[in-house]
Amino acid sequence: MRTVLSVSLPENMSAELDNFSKKTGRNKSDIVKESLSLFLWEMKLKSVQKNLAPKAKKLGIVSEEDVFKTFS
């Protein structure tokens, strides 16, 4: 099932989207869908990081290197 969404963009953002669409040969809808998907994934990741950071810190995991050492 699909849902149609109407979005109002500032003029400059609309122009950038038009230019990028023409330059890449992709349609604007696909670009917006991919962008939204990446944004939502990033927000979920940030939420997980925020929730796990205190627990990781208690375990001495404070850097990405610590994560790789611990879980590799």
ROSELUM-919226 format. One record per atom (N, C-alpha, C, O): atom name; residue in three letters; x, z, y. Coordinates in nm, 4 decimals, always signed. Example, Ala and Ser with C-alpha at 12.3 -4.5 7.8 and 13.67 -1.06 7.14 Angstrom:
# residues 2
<atome N; residu ALA; X +1.3190; Z +0.7800; Y -0.5690>
<atome CA; residu ALA; X +1.2300; Z +0.7800; Y -0.4500>
<atome C; residu ALA; X +1.3200; Z +0.7800; Y -0.3300>
<atome O; residu ALA; X +1.4236; Z +0.8465; Y -0.3319>
<atome N; residu SER; X +1.2850; Z +0.7080; Y -0.2250>
<atome CA; residu SER; X +1.3670; Z +0.7140; Y -0.1060>
<atome C; residu SER; X +1.2900; Z +0.7870; Y +0.0030>
<atome O; residu SER; X +1.3409; Z +0.8039; Y +0.1138>
//
This chain:
# residues 72
<atome N; residu MET; X +0.0843; Z +0.0000; Y -0.1169>
<atome CA; residu MET; X +0.0000; Z +0.0000; Y +0.0000>
<atome C; residu MET; X +0.0900; Z +0.0000; Y +0.1248>
<atome O; residu MET; X +0.1937; Z +0.0662; Y +0.1271>
<atome N; residu ARG; X +0.0511; Z -0.0713; Y +0.2233>
<atome CA; residu ARG; X +0.1268; Z -0.0800; Y +0.3478>
<atome C; residu ARG; X +0.0423; Z -0.0247; Y +0.4625>
<atome O; residu ARG; X -0.0808; Z -0.0277; Y +0.4594>
<atome N; residu THR; X +0.1119; Z +0.0251; Y +0.5623>
<atome CA; residu THR; X +0.0489; Z +0.0722; Y +0.6846>
<atome C; residu THR; X +0.1111; Z -0.0029; Y +0.8003>
<atome O; residu THR; X +0.2330; Z -0.0193; Y +0.8059>
<atome N; residu VAL; X +0.0302; Z -0.0474; Y +0.8903>
<atome CA; residu VAL; X +0.0800; Z -0.1161; Y +1.0097>
<atome C; residu VAL; X +0.0949; Z -0.0119; Y +1.1196>
<atome O; residu VAL; X +0.0059; Z +0.0700; Y +1.1425>
<atome N; residu LEU; X +0.2094; Z -0.0167; Y +1.1869>
<atome CA; residu LEU; X +0.2392; Z +0.0784; Y +1.2929>
<atome C; residu LEU; X +0.2753; Z +0.0004; Y +1.4188>
<atome O; residu LEU; X +0.3592; Z -0.0896; Y +1.4154>
<atome N; residu SER; X +0.2130; Z +0.0348; Y +1.5262>
<atome CA; residu SER; X +0.2438; Z -0.0281; Y +1.6540>
<atome C; residu SER; X +0.3335; Z +0.0673; Y +1.7320>
<atome O; residu SER; X +0.3018; Z +0.1852; Y +1.7477>
<atome N; residu VAL; X +0.4454; Z +0.0151; Y +1.7806>
<atome CA; residu VAL; X +0.5423; Z +0.0981; Y +1.8515>
<atome C; residu VAL; X +0.5692; Z +0.0386; Y +1.9890>
<atome O; residu VAL; X +0.5890; Z -0.0820; Y +2.0033>
<atome N; residu SER; X +0.5694; Z +0.1242; Y +2.0885>
<atome CA; residu SER; X +0.6022; Z +0.0816; Y +2.2236>
<atome C; residu SER; X +0.7496; Z +0.1121; Y +2.2481>
<atome O; residu SER; X +0.7932; Z +0.2260; Y +2.2315>
<atome N; residu LEU; X +0.8265; Z +0.0105; Y +2.2877>
<atome CA; residu LEU; X +0.9691; Z +0.0270; Y +2.3126>
<atome C; residu LEU; X +1.0006; Z +0.0040; Y +2.4593>
<atome O; residu LEU; X +0.9351; Z -0.0761; Y +2.5259>
<atome N; residu PRO; X +1.1017; Z +0.0749; Y +2.5095>
<atome CA; residu PRO; X +1.1482; Z +0.0426; Y +2.6444>
<atome C; residu PRO; X +1.1993; Z -0.1017; Y +2.6467>
<atome O; residu PRO; X +1.2452; Z -0.1541; Y +2.5453>
<atome N; residu GLU; X +1.1908; Z -0.1634; Y +2.7616>
<atome CA; residu GLU; X +1.2274; Z -0.3043; Y +2.7747>
<atome C; residu GLU; X +1.3686; Z -0.3339; Y +2.7242>
<atome O; residu GLU; X +1.3900; Z -0.4321; Y +2.6532>
<atome N; residu ASN; X +1.4639; Z -0.2499; Y +2.7603>
<atome CA; residu ASN; X +1.6018; Z -0.2769; Y +2.7192>
<atome C; residu ASN; X +1.6196; Z -0.2645; Y +2.5680>
<atome O; residu ASN; X +1.6951; Z -0.3415; Y +2.5087>
<atome N; residu MET; X +1.5515; Z -0.1689; Y +2.5047>
<atome CA; residu MET; X +1.5605; Z -0.1536; Y +2.3605>
<atome C; residu MET; X +1.4953; Z -0.2722; Y +2.2897>
<atome O; residu MET; X +1.5459; Z -0.3201; Y +2.1882>
<atome N; residu SER; X +1.3836; Z -0.3188; Y +2.3432>
<atome CA; residu SER; X +1.3155; Z -0.4350; Y +2.2873>
<atome C; residu SER; X +1.4051; Z -0.5586; Y +2.2951>
<atome O; residu SER; X +1.4120; Z -0.6375; Y +2.2008>
<atome N; residu ALA; X +1.4732; Z -0.5744; Y +2.4080>
<atome CA; residu ALA; X +1.5639; Z -0.6883; Y +2.4256>
<atome C; residu ALA; X +1.6800; Z -0.6792; Y +2.3273>
<atome O; residu ALA; X +1.7202; Z -0.7799; Y +2.2690>
<atome N; residu GLU; X +1.7344; Z -0.5581; Y +2.3085>
<atome CA; residu GLU; X +1.8439; Z -0.5410; Y +2.2122>
<atome C; residu GLU; X +1.7978; Z -0.5737; Y +2.0713>
<atome O; residu GLU; X +1.8703; Z -0.6378; Y +1.9952>
<atome N; residu LEU; X +1.6778; Z -0.5300; Y +2.0364>
<atome CA; residu LEU; X +1.6230; Z -0.5588; Y +1.9046>
<atome C; residu LEU; X +1.6037; Z -0.7089; Y +1.8865>
<atome O; residu LEU; X +1.6377; Z -0.7632; Y +1.7814>
<atome N; residu ASP; X +1.5496; Z -0.7761; Y +1.9872>
<atome CA; residu ASP; X +1.5326; Z -0.9221; Y +1.9819>
<atome C; residu ASP; X +1.6673; Z -0.9917; Y +1.9607>
<atome O; residu ASP; X +1.6804; Z -1.0790; Y +1.8750>
<atome N; residu ASN; X +1.7669; Z -0.9516; Y +2.0401>
<atome CA; residu ASN; X +1.8994; Z -1.0135; Y +2.0292>
<atome C; residu ASN; X +1.9614; Z -0.9895; Y +1.8928>
<atome O; residu ASN; X +2.0170; Z -1.0813; Y +1.8325>
<atome N; residu PHE; X +1.9520; Z -0.8658; Y +1.8438>
<atome CA; residu PHE; X +2.0095; Z -0.8337; Y +1.7136>
<atome C; residu PHE; X +1.9385; Z -0.9110; Y +1.6027>
<atome O; residu PHE; X +2.0022; Z -0.9591; Y +1.5090>
<atome N; residu SER; X +1.8076; Z -0.9225; Y +1.6139>
<atome CA; residu SER; X +1.7294; Z -0.9964; Y +1.5160>
<atome C; residu SER; X +1.7727; Z -1.1426; Y +1.5098>
<atome O; residu SER; X +1.7923; Z -1.1982; Y +1.4018>
<atome N; residu LYS; X +1.7871; Z -1.2037; Y +1.6268>
<atome CA; residu LYS; X +1.8289; Z -1.3442; Y +1.6321>
<atome C; residu LYS; X +1.9715; Z -1.3612; Y +1.5811>
<atome O; residu LYS; X +2.0014; Z -1.4558; Y +1.5082>
<atome N; residu LYS; X +2.0596; Z -1.2689; Y +1.6199>
<atome CA; residu LYS; X +2.2008; Z -1.2772; Y +1.5818>
<atome C; residu LYS; X +2.2203; Z -1.2632; Y +1.4307>
<atome O; residu LYS; X +2.3067; Z -1.3285; Y +1.3722>
<atome N; residu THR; X +2.1400; Z -1.1783; Y +1.3690>
<atome CA; residu THR; X +2.1569; Z -1.1515; Y +1.2259>
<atome C; residu THR; X +2.0627; Z -1.2335; Y +1.1377>
<atome O; residu THR; X +2.0797; Z -1.2384; Y +1.0159>
<atome N; residu GLY; X +1.9639; Z -1.2976; Y +1.1992>
<atome CA; residu GLY; X +1.8686; Z -1.3757; Y +1.1204>
<atome C; residu GLY; X +1.7698; Z -1.2888; Y +1.0434>
<atome O; residu GLY; X +1.7053; Z -1.3357; Y +0.9496>
<atome N; residu ARG; X +1.7581; Z -1.1644; Y +1.0822>
<atome CA; residu ARG; X +1.6644; Z -1.0724; Y +1.0157>
<atome C; residu ARG; X +1.5430; Z -1.0527; Y +1.1056>
<atome O; residu ARG; X +1.5523; Z -1.0636; Y +1.2278>
<atome N; residu ASN; X +1.4291; Z -1.0236; Y +1.0431>
<atome CA; residu ASN; X +1.3118; Z -1.0006; Y +1.1273>
<atome C; residu ASN; X +1.3114; Z -0.8571; Y +1.1796>
<atome O; residu ASN; X +1.3687; Z -0.7665; Y +1.1191>
<atome N; residu LYS; X +1.2459; Z -0.8396; Y +1.2925>
<atome CA; residu LYS; X +1.2472; Z -0.7109; Y +1.3614>
<atome C; residu LYS; X +1.1860; Z -0.5996; Y +1.2764>
<atome O; residu LYS; X +1.2328; Z -0.4857; Y +1.2801>
<atome N; residu SER; X +1.0843; Z -0.6313; Y +1.2020>
<atome CA; residu SER; X +1.0189; Z -0.5309; Y +1.1188>
<atome C; residu SER; X +1.1164; Z -0.4739; Y +1.0157>
<atome O; residu SER; X +1.1208; Z -0.3527; Y +0.9948>
<atome N; residu ASP; X +1.1939; Z -0.5605; Y +0.9517>
<atome CA; residu ASP; X +1.2908; Z -0.5130; Y +0.8528>
<atome C; residu ASP; X +1.3989; Z -0.4261; Y +0.9160>
<atome O; residu ASP; X +1.4422; Z -0.3272; Y +0.8569>
<atome N; residu ILE; X +1.4419; Z -0.4632; Y +1.0354>
<atome CA; residu ILE; X +1.5437; Z -0.3849; Y +1.1056>
<atome C; residu ILE; X +1.4891; Z -0.2459; Y +1.1391>
<atome O; residu ILE; X +1.5577; Z -0.1455; Y +1.1202>
<atome N; residu VAL; X +1.3673; Z -0.2410; Y +1.1883>
<atome CA; residu VAL; X +1.3056; Z -0.1123; Y +1.2237>
<atome C; residu VAL; X +1.2836; Z -0.0283; Y +1.0984>
<atome O; residu VAL; X +1.3086; Z +0.0922; Y +1.1010>
<atome N; residu LYS; X +1.2374; Z -0.0889; Y +0.9883>
<atome CA; residu LYS; X +1.2168; Z -0.0145; Y +0.8636>
<atome C; residu LYS; X +1.3481; Z +0.0443; Y +0.8127>
<atome O; residu LYS; X +1.3530; Z +0.1605; Y +0.7724>
<atome N; residu GLU; X +1.4546; Z -0.0361; Y +0.8147>
<atome CA; residu GLU; X +1.5850; Z +0.0127; Y +0.7693>
<atome C; residu GLU; X +1.6350; Z +0.1247; Y +0.8604>
<atome O; residu GLU; X +1.6883; Z +0.2249; Y +0.8127>
<atome N; residu SER; X +1.6178; Z +0.1077; Y +0.9905>
<atome CA; residu SER; X +1.6615; Z +0.2097; Y +1.0859>
<atome C; residu SER; X +1.5866; Z +0.3403; Y +1.0655>
<atome O; residu SER; X +1.6469; Z +0.4476; Y +1.0677>
<atome N; residu LEU; X +1.4572; Z +0.3321; Y +1.0460>
<atome CA; residu LEU; X +1.3762; Z +0.4511; Y +1.0243>
<atome C; residu LEU; X +1.4141; Z +0.5195; Y +0.8932>
<atome O; residu LEU; X +1.4209; Z +0.6422; Y +0.8864>
<atome N; residu SER; X +1.4381; Z +0.4411; Y +0.7912>
<atome CA; residu SER; X +1.4785; Z +0.4956; Y +0.6621>
<atome C; residu SER; X +1.6106; Z +0.5721; Y +0.6747>
<atome O; residu SER; X +1.6244; Z +0.6821; Y +0.6210>
<atome N; residu LEU; X +1.7074; Z +0.5136; Y +0.7457>
<atome CA; residu LEU; X +1.8360; Z +0.5812; Y +0.7663>
<atome C; residu LEU; X +1.8194; Z +0.7083; Y +0.8499>
<atome O; residu LEU; X +1.8822; Z +0.8102; Y +0.8212>
<atome N; residu PHE; X +1.7356; Z +0.7025; Y +0.9524>
<atome CA; residu PHE; X +1.7098; Z +0.8196; Y +1.0360>
<atome C; residu PHE; X +1.6487; Z +0.9328; Y +0.9534>
<atome O; residu PHE; X +1.6927; Z +1.0474; Y +0.9630>
<atome N; residu LEU; X +1.5468; Z +0.9009; Y +0.8720>
<atome CA; residu LEU; X +1.4809; Z +1.0037; Y +0.7917>
<atome C; residu LEU; X +1.5769; Z +1.0639; Y +0.6903>
<atome O; residu LEU; X +1.5749; Z +1.1849; Y +0.6674>
<atome N; residu TRP; X +1.6613; Z +0.9804; Y +0.6288>
<atome CA; residu TRP; X +1.7605; Z +1.0302; Y +0.5338>
<atome C; residu TRP; X +1.8576; Z +1.1251; Y +0.6047>
<atome O; residu TRP; X +1.8909; Z +1.2309; Y +0.5513>
<atome N; residu GLU; X +1.9022; Z +1.0879; Y +0.7231>
<atome CA; residu GLU; X +1.9951; Z +1.1715; Y +0.7996>
<atome C; residu GLU; X +1.9310; Z +1.3048; Y +0.8371>
<atome O; residu GLU; X +1.9972; Z +1.4084; Y +0.8318>
<atome N; residu MET; X +1.8047; Z +1.3036; Y +0.8747>
<atome CA; residu MET; X +1.7361; Z +1.4278; Y +0.9097>
<atome C; residu MET; X +1.7233; Z +1.5192; Y +0.7873>
<atome O; residu MET; X +1.7386; Z +1.6408; Y +0.7987>
<atome N; residu LYS; X +1.6951; Z +1.4604; Y +0.6702>
<atome CA; residu LYS; X +1.6884; Z +1.5405; Y +0.5471>
<atome C; residu LYS; X +1.8244; Z +1.6004; Y +0.5152>
<atome O; residu LYS; X +1.8336; Z +1.7174; Y +0.4782>
<atome N; residu LEU; X +1.9301; Z +1.5212; Y +0.5292>
<atome CA; residu LEU; X +2.0656; Z +1.5686; Y +0.5037>
<atome C; residu LEU; X +2.1004; Z +1.6843; Y +0.5972>
<atome O; residu LEU; X +2.1542; Z +1.7858; Y +0.5529>
<atome N; residu LYS; X +2.0704; Z +1.6696; Y +0.7250>
<atome CA; residu LYS; X +2.0991; Z +1.7763; Y +0.8211>
<atome C; residu LYS; X +2.0230; Z +1.9040; Y +0.7864>
<atome O; residu LYS; X +2.0758; Z +2.0141; Y +0.8018>
<atome N; residu SER; X +1.9000; Z +1.8894; Y +0.7400>
<atome CA; residu SER; X +1.8199; Z +2.0051; Y +0.7020>
<atome C; residu SER; X +1.8825; Z +2.0765; Y +0.5818>
<atome O; residu SER; X +1.8911; Z +2.1992; Y +0.5795>
<atome N; residu VAL; X +1.9253; Z +2.0004; Y +0.4840>
<atome CA; residu VAL; X +1.9907; Z +2.0591; Y +0.3660>
<atome C; residu VAL; X +2.1201; Z +2.1287; Y +0.4072>
<atome O; residu VAL; X +2.1479; Z +2.2403; Y +0.3635>
<atome N; residu GLN; X +2.1994; Z +2.0616; Y +0.4921>
<atome CA; residu GLN; X +2.3245; Z +2.1211; Y +0.5380>
<atome C; residu GLN; X +2.2987; Z +2.2519; Y +0.6121>
<atome O; residu GLN; X +2.3701; Z +2.3502; Y +0.5924>
<atome N; residu LYS; X +2.1974; Z +2.2527; Y +0.6965>
<atome CA; residu LYS; X +2.1647; Z +2.3723; Y +0.7735>
<atome C; residu LYS; X +2.1249; Z +2.4873; Y +0.6813>
<atome O; residu LYS; X +2.1640; Z +2.6019; Y +0.7033>
<atome N; residu ASN; X +2.0472; Z +2.4558; Y +0.5782>
<atome CA; residu ASN; X +2.0014; Z +2.5591; Y +0.4852>
<atome C; residu ASN; X +2.1119; Z +2.6087; Y +0.3927>
<atome O; residu ASN; X +2.1131; Z +2.7258; Y +0.3546>
<atome N; residu LEU; X +2.2042; Z +2.5208; Y +0.3566>
<atome CA; residu LEU; X +2.3081; Z +2.5592; Y +0.2618>
<atome C; residu LEU; X +2.4354; Z +2.6120; Y +0.3271>
<atome O; residu LEU; X +2.5162; Z +2.6769; Y +0.2608>
<atome N; residu ALA; X +2.4542; Z +2.5853; Y +0.4547>
<atome CA; residu ALA; X +2.5779; Z +2.6252; Y +0.5227>
<atome C; residu ALA; X +2.6077; Z +2.7748; Y +0.5112>
<atome O; residu ALA; X +2.7210; Z +2.8110; Y +0.4792>
<atome N; residu PRO; X +2.5113; Z +2.8626; Y +0.5358>
<atome CA; residu PRO; X +2.5427; Z +3.0058; Y +0.5232>
<atome C; residu PRO; X +2.5836; Z +3.0452; Y +0.3808>
<atome O; residu PRO; X +2.6733; Z +3.1274; Y +0.3625>
<atome N; residu LYS; X +2.5190; Z +2.9876; Y +0.2819>
<atome CA; residu LYS; X +2.5522; Z +3.0179; Y +0.1426>
<atome C; residu LYS; X +2.6914; Z +2.9657; Y +0.1078>
<atome O; residu LYS; X +2.7688; Z +3.0332; Y +0.0399>
<atome N; residu ALA; X +2.7223; Z +2.8448; Y +0.1550>
<atome CA; residu ALA; X +2.8533; Z +2.7860; Y +0.1288>
<atome C; residu ALA; X +2.9627; Z +2.8688; Y +0.1950>
<atome O; residu ALA; X +3.0683; Z +2.8918; Y +0.1362>
<atome N; residu LYS; X +2.9370; Z +2.9128; Y +0.3163>
<atome CA; residu LYS; X +3.0362; Z +2.9913; Y +0.3900>
<atome C; residu LYS; X +3.0679; Z +3.1207; Y +0.3146>
<atome O; residu LYS; X +3.1837; Z +3.1620; Y +0.3086>
<atome N; residu LYS; X +2.9663; Z +3.1845; Y +0.2575>
<atome CA; residu LYS; X +2.9880; Z +3.3063; Y +0.1794>
<atome C; residu LYS; X +3.0763; Z +3.2798; Y +0.0584>
<atome O; residu LYS; X +3.1487; Z +3.3683; Y +0.0128>
<atome N; residu LEU; X +3.0698; Z +3.1564; Y +0.0062>
<atome CA; residu LEU; X +3.1521; Z +3.1191; Y -0.1091>
<atome C; residu LEU; X +3.2894; Z +3.0663; Y -0.0678>
<atome O; residu LEU; X +3.3706; Z +3.0306; Y -0.1531>
<atome N; residu GLY; X +3.3149; Z +3.0614; Y +0.0621>
<atome CA; residu GLY; X +3.4431; Z +3.0123; Y +0.1112>
<atome C; residu GLY; X +3.4503; Z +2.8615; Y +0.1233>
<atome O; residu GLY; X +3.5589; Z +2.8050; Y +0.1363>
<atome N; residu ILE; X +3.3364; Z +2.7966; Y +0.1190>
<atome CA; residu ILE; X +3.3304; Z +2.6514; Y +0.1332>
<atome C; residu ILE; X +3.2959; Z +2.6218; Y +0.2787>
<atome O; residu ILE; X +3.1809; Z +2.6346; Y +0.3205>
<atome N; residu VAL; X +3.3987; Z +2.5816; Y +0.3557>
<atome CA; residu VAL; X +3.3763; Z +2.5616; Y +0.4984>
<atome C; residu VAL; X +3.4117; Z +2.4215; Y +0.5470>
<atome O; residu VAL; X +3.3813; Z +2.3862; Y +0.6609>
<atome N; residu SER; X +3.4755; Z +2.3416; Y +0.4622>
<atome CA; residu SER; X +3.5136; Z +2.2061; Y +0.5030>
<atome C; residu SER; X +3.4705; Z +2.1069; Y +0.3952>
<atome O; residu SER; X +3.4364; Z +2.1458; Y +0.2835>
<atome N; residu GLU; X +3.4724; Z +1.9789; Y +0.4303>
<atome CA; residu GLU; X +3.4402; Z +1.8765; Y +0.3308>
<atome C; residu GLU; X +3.5407; Z +1.8803; Y +0.2171>
<atome O; residu GLU; X +3.5051; Z +1.8573; Y +0.1015>
<atome N; residu GLU; X +3.6661; Z +1.9093; Y +0.2493>
<atome CA; residu GLU; X +3.7699; Z +1.9198; Y +0.1455>
<atome C; residu GLU; X +3.7353; Z +2.0307; Y +0.0461>
<atome O; residu GLU; X +3.7539; Z +2.0149; Y -0.0745>
<atome N; residu ASP; X +3.6847; Z +2.1435; Y +0.0979>
<atome CA; residu ASP; X +3.6417; Z +2.2530; Y +0.0105>
<atome C; residu ASP; X +3.5294; Z +2.2083; Y -0.0823>
<atome O; residu ASP; X +3.5269; Z +2.2443; Y -0.1999>
<atome N; residu VAL; X +3.4374; Z +2.1300; Y -0.0287>
<atome CA; residu VAL; X +3.3270; Z +2.0805; Y -0.1100>
<atome C; residu VAL; X +3.3802; Z +1.9938; Y -0.2243>
<atome O; residu VAL; X +3.3406; Z +2.0106; Y -0.3396>
<atome N; residu PHE; X +3.4696; Z +1.9017; Y -0.1913>
<atome CA; residu PHE; X +3.5241; Z +1.8133; Y -0.2937>
<atome C; residu PHE; X +3.6042; Z +1.8905; Y -0.3989>
<atome O; residu PHE; X +3.5953; Z +1.8606; Y -0.5180>
<atome N; residu LYS; X +3.6817; Z +1.9889; Y -0.3555>
<atome CA; residu LYS; X +3.7590; Z +2.0708; Y -0.4492>
<atome C; residu LYS; X +3.6662; Z +2.1489; Y -0.5428>
<atome O; residu LYS; X +3.6920; Z +2.1608; Y -0.6625>
<atome N; residu THR; X +3.5583; Z +2.2015; Y -0.4855>
<atome CA; residu THR; X +3.4666; Z +2.2853; Y -0.5625>
<atome C; residu THR; X +3.3830; Z +2.2055; Y -0.6609>
<atome O; residu THR; X +3.3581; Z +2.2509; Y -0.7726>
<atome N; residu PHE; X +3.3393; Z +2.0865; Y -0.6202>
<atome CA; residu PHE; X +3.2432; Z +2.0126; Y -0.7020>
<atome C; residu PHE; X +3.3007; Z +1.8893; Y -0.7706>
<atome O; residu PHE; X +3.2259; Z +1.8134; Y -0.8321>
<atome N; residu SER; X +3.4301; Z +1.8678; Y -0.7616>
<atome CA; residu SER; X +3.4911; Z +1.7518; Y -0.8287>
<atome C; residu SER; X +3.5561; Z +1.7916; Y -0.9576>
<atome O; residu SER; X +3.6122; Z +1.7070; Y -1.0272>
//
